[in-house]
Amino acid sequence: MGDALIVDNVTVRFASRVAVANASFTAAHGAVTAILGPNGAGKTTLLRAIAGLAAYEGTIWVGGVDVNRLPLRARARHIGYVPQQSRLDSPLSAFEVVAQGRYTYAQGVGRSSATDHDAIEDALRRADALDFADRSFVELSHGQRKRVLIARALATGARLVLFDEPTASLDIGHVLAFFRLARELAAAGTAVVVVLHDLDEARRHCDGAVLLQAGSVAARGLVADVITRDPVRKVYGIELVPGDALGFREVT
């Protein structure tokens, strides 16, 4: 279905430190792409650059458009973003937090349509957060907050959705539910890009992968070609042990 995201020679600097160096990769509509690497490899920084939250050199194309040429409201419609954690400390309800994902569609300050309301409820349902929609966001557990943030990204209707360590703080059942959702999004033509630490999660649930080492791309391509002996040994300094992982599946 073509590339939803093209990252071309992107570098991110913090003062004199280079956090991401000349990174290039693509992510396609209809696919789940993992960004992998050890702590400090630049995964979150790269994702924030794609989301427009970190200054960068190089070019990032989304849907065939240079994102730097997109107005902020248009960018928010193109890209949904779920951070590792939210800094939100206002006593907004979970419903109101998810409603933030619809601000680009609003006809006026504080105004929302029936379509917006339906999109918010649907996003809460898909993220399994509808049961606590009326509760204050700051009173929720970390796992519940994560599900609300996922719902907020879904409410945007964006065709590219970025997730930064979405399975952190989630119990096993909701980890499996997240990957089911990611596959459903991909099946509907969305491009899903997800930062992960767990190589086995990436191997089981993702189509493509980008492996970072000290800010540079060490390997990229199909997940079966990236999570292999030589790249993993080079980046992590460990040997892969096939089959040495617990498996879970949802009860039907």
N, C-alpha and C positions, 0 to 999 in steps of 0.2 A: 504493500500500500504506500510505499515511499517513505522517505525520512521525515519524521516530525521534528527532529532536533539534529542540528549539525553544529558540533563544537570544533572550531578550526583554530588551532595554534593559540590556545588561550593561556595566558599567564596572569597570575594574581600575586601582587606584592604587598607586603605589610612593612612599610619603611624600607629597610635594606634587606629584609628576608623575603625570599621567593617561596610562597606557599604552594603554588601550582605552576608548573613550568611547561609551556608549549604543549598543552594537552589537546588532543584531537580524537574525536570519536563521533559516531552517529547512533541515534535511537529511532526505531521505526514505529509508525502507527501499527497497532495490533500486536505489539511485542512488549515484554517486560525485560528491562535492561538493568542489571545490577552494577553499582559502583562499589568495588571492593578494595581492601588494603588494610594494613595494620594501623594502629593508632598514630595519628600525626601524619598520615600519608597525604592528606589534602582532600579527603572525600567530601566533608561538609563544606569546605571552602569552595570547591568546584560546584557543588550543588547550589550554593548561595549565589555564585556568579551567574549561573543559568537563570536563577529566579530573579535576578536584577538587584540583589542585596549586597553585592560586593563588586567594587570596581575591577576591571580587567583589561588586559591588552589582547588583541585578537578579535575574532568574530564569532558570534553565536547566532545561528539562524533557527527560527521556530516557524514551522509552516511556510518555509520559503522566504521569510522576512527577517531582516537584521533586527534583533530585538531592541537595539539602541535607537532604531527609528520608530518604534512603537510608542505612542502616548501611554502613560501609566495605566489608564483605564483599559485600553486595548490589551496591554500586556497582561493585566489581571484576568482578562477573559481567555487569553491564550494559554496561560500557565497557572496551574494549581500547585500550591507548595505547602508541605507539612513539615514543620521544623521538628527537631528532636524534642524541644520543650518550648512552652509558651511563656513569655514574660508578662502576660496579661494578669493583672491583680485586681481588676475591677469586678464587682459582684454581679456581672452580667449573667443571665441564665445561659445554659448550654444552647438553647434555641437562638438567643440573641447573638452568641458567638458564631454559630453557623450562619446566621443571617448576614454576617460581615462578608461572606463569600458572594453575596448577591448585590453588593453596593454598586458595582459597575452597571447594573441593569436598572437601578432606581431612577424613577422619573423626577424625584425631588427629595429634599431632606426629610428623612423619617418616613418616606412613603414607600410602600411595597405593594406589589400586585398579588392577585391570587396565584399567578404562575410562580412568583417568588416563594410564596408560602408553601406551595406544593413541592417545589424544588428543595426547600429546606427540610421539610418532613421526610421526603424521600431519601435525602442524604443522611439524615439521622437514622432512619430505618436501616439503610444499607451498612452503616457503620455500627449497628447494634447499640445506638445511643438514644433511641427514642424514649426509653423508659425513664431517663433522667433529664429530659429536655427542659423541664421547668426548674431544675435545681441550679444553684449558683455554681458557676464554673470553678471558682476558687475552693469550693467545698468538696470537689470531686477528687477521687484518687488519681494517681499519675496515669494509670491505665485508662481510666474513664476519660481523663482530659485528652489523652492521645486519640481516643475514638472520636471525641468531639472535633479535634483538629482535622482528623481525616474527613469527617463529615463536612467541615467548612470548605475543604478543597474540592470535594465532590460537588458541592452546591454551586461552584463557579461554572460548571459545565465545560471546563477547559479540556482541550484535546491532548494536552501534555500535562501530566501530573507527576510532581517530584515528591518523594518521600525520604526523609532523613531518619534512618534507623527506626522505622515504624513498628518493629516488633519488640523494641525495648519497652519494658514496663508492662507488656501484655502477658496474660496467662496463656497456656498452651492452646486452649480452645480458641482464643481470639487471635493468636498467631496464625492458626490454620484458617480462621475466618478472613484474616487480612489477605492471605495469599489467594484465597478463593475470590475475594473481591478484586484483587489485582488482575487475576485471569479473566474475570468478567469484564473489567474495564478494557483489557486488551482485546477481548473477543468482540467488543463493540467498536473497536477501531481507535481507542485511546492509546497514546504512547505512555508507558509507565516507566519511570526511572527511579530506582530505589537504592539508597545506601544501606549496605548490610555488612555485618561482621562475620556472620555465620556462613561459611563456604558451603555447607551442606544445604542450608536454606536456598542459597542461590542456585546450586546444582539441581535441586528438586523442582524449583518453582519459576526460574527465570529462563529467558531465551538467549539473551546476550549478556556479556559482562565486560567491564573495564576494570583492569587491575592496576592500582596506583602504588608507586613506591617513591617515597620522599618527594611527592608532588608531580612526578612524571608518570606517563603511561608505560607500564612494563609489559602489558599484554591487553589485547582487545579482540573481540570477535564473538563467535558462538560460545555459550557458557561451557560446553563440553570441550572446547579447545583451550579455554583460558584456565579453567580449574583442572590443571593437569600437573604432572610431577615436576617438570622443570620450572615453569613460572612460579608455582607455589614454593618450591625449594628456594628459588632466587629471592623472592620477596619476603617470605615469612621465616626462612631458615628451618623449615620442618619438612618431613616426609609425609606424603599422603598415604593413608591406610584405608584402602577401599573397603566399604562395608562396616567400618568401625564407627557407627553412629546409631543412636536410637531413632526409631521411626514411629510416627503417630499418624493417625488418620481420623477424620470426623466420623462420629457414629451416625448412621442413617437409619 
